[in-house]
Amino acid sequence: MFISVFLACALLGAIVGFFAGLLGIGGGLIIVPVLVYLLPLLGISAELAFPMALATSLASIIFTSTSAAFAHHKNGNIPWPLAKSLVITVAIGAVLGAVLAGLLSLKALTIIFSSAVLILALYMFLSIKVERSVPLPSKWWLQFIGLFTGVLASLMGIAGGAILVPILMYCSLSMRQAIGVATACGIIVALFGTLGYIFIGLGQSDLPPWSIGYIYLPALLGIVLTSSLFAPIGVKAGAKLTLPYLKKGFAIFLMLVAIKMMWY
């Protein structure tokens, strides 16, 4: 089973990496739905498959967000005082999200994920432009934003950029700075969310072999190996293709996936 899952997820990782490079989207929006359908085919119960998909997605994001954050730091795109004011509550939120995922029913997890994906896909489809509008809020509001981002991102198995970037751009940050801060926070979401999913999964007696808590190692290794290889290919392809139409098409695809999952 290890080899078959590894190969299937290596293919998934190639697709995720390519589209992440092409469209600049978070891989979790693809990884989670695919694993939710793939893992039950391997004999894993649907109740376990969802938190395992979320945990495995977050674990893979540790690697991708780290490399992206180094690149943004090198280019001077991360205003570190702002990033540091967010990371503590982002970390707390990511752990809380993992704990909530362990407490919620399969139906509740599905509804939360699907509803959030629908909103994000609609945002992408409409190509909403967030203009600079208000100055940065107070420290307490920033910490609340970090907590909200951490909880929701952990419950969705994503880095949180799709949540944080529009908020920061509304608060007068440039797109590059918003993405830079979100990427740095994405490492924290992925790291602490992963630790949370490991901790709450340790008590599960019916997890499959090769699991660390809710993380499924064969899937994680396959995704990480190929996603990092195919992301640069997606970036190069993006320079030659008409991205607005591709983004709208991908947004429609995400909407259909979310609607389908509501009846999962």
Buried (B, 14 or more C-beta within 10 A) or exposed (E): EEEEBBEBBBEBBBBBBBBBBBBBBBBBBBBBBBBBBBBBEBEBEEBBBBBBBBBBBBBBBBBBBBEBBEEBBEEEBBBEEBBEBBBBBBBBBBBBBBBBBBEBEBEBBBBBBBEBBBEBBBBBBEEEEBEEEEEBEEEEEBBBBBBBBBBBBBBBBBBBBBBBBBBBBBBBBEEEBBBBBBBBBBBBBBBBBBBBBBBBBEEBEEBBEBBBBBBBBBBBBBBBBBBBBBBEBBBEBBEEEEBEEBBBEBBEBBBEBBEEBBEB
